[in-house]
Amino acid sequence: MEDVLEVYTRLYDPRFPQVCMDESAKQLLQDKREPLPMQPGQPERVDYTFEAAGMRKIFLACEPLAGKRFVNVTERRTSEDWAHFIRELVDVEYPDAEKIVLVMDNLSTHTPSALYQTFPPTEARRILRTLEIHDTPVHGSWLNMAEIELSALARQCLSRRIGTQEELEREVHAWQQKRNEEAITVNWRFTTADARIKLKRLYPSLEKKKSPSPTGNVAKHD
C-alpha cells in the first residue's frame, strides 16, 4: 500500500508517466423487438425484453496527472489479451517514455511472464524494460486510480443496453475522446500519513506484550 501511495506523490514528468491500469466487463444485450423510432410528439419506444449476447472485456489505462485514458474492448480477458494491451500502451501511447510507472491490480494475468508467453523473449524483454510495475495489495484495489475511471465509464457510457461489440467499441471510444479532450485529471489526496492513522489496524504492533509476574503484579521490563 505504501509503495503505491509513494508513487502518487511523484511530480508529473512526461519521461516517466504514471499510468494506472484495470479491467472491467460489459454484458451485451440485444433487443428482441425493433425499437419504434422517435416521431413528432412521441419519444423513441424500446421494448423491455432483451436477450443476452455475450460478455465483452474492457481494458482501461489512465494517466491521472495528465488527464489521459485509453480503452480497449476484447472478447476475452486472458494474459495474452493483457500482454497485447500493454504492448500497445508502450509502443503507441507512450513511445517516447523512458519508463512507464505502471500501477495495477495483482491479478494472475497481470504478470511479466504473460509477456513471455505471448511474445518472443527479445520482444517481451523490450516491453518489460519500459515498465516500472507497482502492484496494489490484495483487497486493496481501491488504491488503483483506474477504478475511478472505470466508475465514470460505467455511469456515463455503459449504463444502458448495448447489443454488439461494434456498438460498444464505438461508444467507449467516443467517451474516451470526449474525456481526453476535457483533460479530466484525478486529485489523489490519501497519503501514507493518512494510512498510518486511519488504517492503523493493518500495521503490526511493535509494543511488547506485558506478562504477569508470579505474584500477580505486572512485571517490569528494562
N, C-alpha and C positions, 0 to 999 in steps of 0.2 A: 504494500500500500504506500509506504513512504517513498519507495523508488518511483512510483508513478507520480505522486504528488510533487516530488522534486523536479520531474520533467516539466510539470505545468508552471513552475516558477521561472523557467528559462525565458529570456527575451527573444523576440522574433528575430530570426536570422534566415534569409532565403537560402543560404547554403546548407542549412540544417533544418528543413521544415519539420514541424511537429505534426504528425498525422495520426488520427485515431481511426481504427477500423473495426467494424462489427457487421453482423448479418442478421437478416430477418426473413420472413416468408409472407406470401400473399396467396390466398385461395382464389382461384379463378372461378367465377360464377357466370353462367350464360343464361340468358332469358329463354324460357320455354315458348313464350309467345312474343311476337314482334311488338315493340312499343308503338303506341299511337303518337304520331308527330304532333308538335305544337301547332296550334291554329289560332287565328284571331279570337281573343277572349277565352282561350282554352289552353292550359299548360300541357306539356307532354305527359302522357299517361303510361306507366310501366306496370306490368302485372307483377304481383308479389311472388309468384312461383319462379323457381330457377333450378338449374342443375349444376352440380359441381363439374369443373373441367380441369382438375388437377392443381397441384401446388407449384408455385414458382419461387425461387430463392432470390434474395436481394442482397448483394454485397455493397456496402457503403463505406467510403473513406472520407474523412473531412479534416481540414486544416483549420482548427478553431481560431487561431490568431490572424489568419489571412481571409477568413470568410469564404473558404472554398469547400466544395464537396463533390464527390464523384460516385456515381451509382451504376451498377451493372445488374442486369436481370439474367438469371440462368435457370435451367431446368433442374439442376441438381445442386447439392451442397457438399461436394466431396473435396478431399485435399487437392485434387487436380484442378478443380474449379478455383479454389483459393490461390493456388500457385499461379494460374494464368492471370487472375485479378491482380496479384502482387507484381507480376512482371509488367503488366500494363501501367500500374502505378509508377514503377521505376522508369520505364522507357518512354512512356507517353506523357504522363502528368508531371514528372519531376526529372527530366533527362539531364538537367544541369546541377542537380543537388549533389553535394559531396557526401552527405549521409542523410537518409530519411529516418527520423526518430519516430518509430512506429509503436503506438500503444494499442494493444488488442487483448481480447479475452483469451484465457488459457484453455483453448479447445484442442482436441486431438488432431483436428485437421489444420490447425494454425501452427505448423512447426517447420523448422528449416528442412527436415527430412522430406517434407512434401515437395519441396523444390527439386530435390534429387530424385524423387520418384516420378517426377513429371518431365524434367529436362535432363539433357546430358550433364555430366558433372561440371564441365567448364562453364556452362551456362548457369547452372544452379549456383555455383560459387560466385560468379559475376554478380548475380542478383543479390545474393546474401551479403556480399561485401558492402553493398549500398545501404543495408538496413542496420539500424540500432534498435533492437527489439526490447520492449518493456511489456511484460505480461501483467494483466490485472490478477489479483489473488482470487482463489476460489471463493465464491459467494461475494465477490467484490466487483461485479460487472458495472455497478453504478459509478465506478471510478473512470469508466470509459466514456469520454465525451461524445463518441459516435452514437451512443444511446439517445442523446438529446436530439441529434439529427434524425434518427430513425423515428423518434416520437413525433417530431414535426412532420416527417414524411407521411406517417400513418394518419395524422389528423388532417393534413392539408391536401392529401392526394389519394390515399388508399382507402379512405372510409366510405367507400361506395362500391357498387357492383362493377367489376371489370371482367370481361369474358375471355379475352385472348392474350397471349404473350405479346403480340404485336401492339395491342392497345396499352398493355401495362408498360412496355418499354417506352412508348410514345408519351404517356402521361408522366412517367417518372423522369424522363429526360427533360420534359417541359418544366417540371417542378425544379429540377436541378439547375437549369439555365436561369430561371427567374430568381432563385435564391442566391445564385452566384453573382448575378448582376446587381443584386441588392447588397452583396458582400456582408452578409449577416455573420457576425462573429459570436464567440462564446466568452463570457467574462467569468472564468472559474475563480471562486473565492475560498473554497475549502482548502486549508493548508495543513501541513504536518503539525503545526502547533495546535490547530483546532482538533486534529485527530487524536492527539495525545491527551486532550481534555475530554472531548465528547465520546471517544471510543476507548477510554481508559481500560475498560473491561477486557479488551482484546490483547493488552500488553501483559507480559509475565510479571508477577510480583517478585521484587528483589528483596522484600523485607524478610528478616529472619523470623521464623516461627518461634514463639515463646513456648517453652516446655515447663511443666510444673515441677517444682522441687519435691524431694521426698517428704518434706514437712507440709506440703500443700501450698506453700508460697510460690510465687513466680520467681524462677531462677533468673539471676542477672548474668548478662553476657558482657565480657570486656570487649 
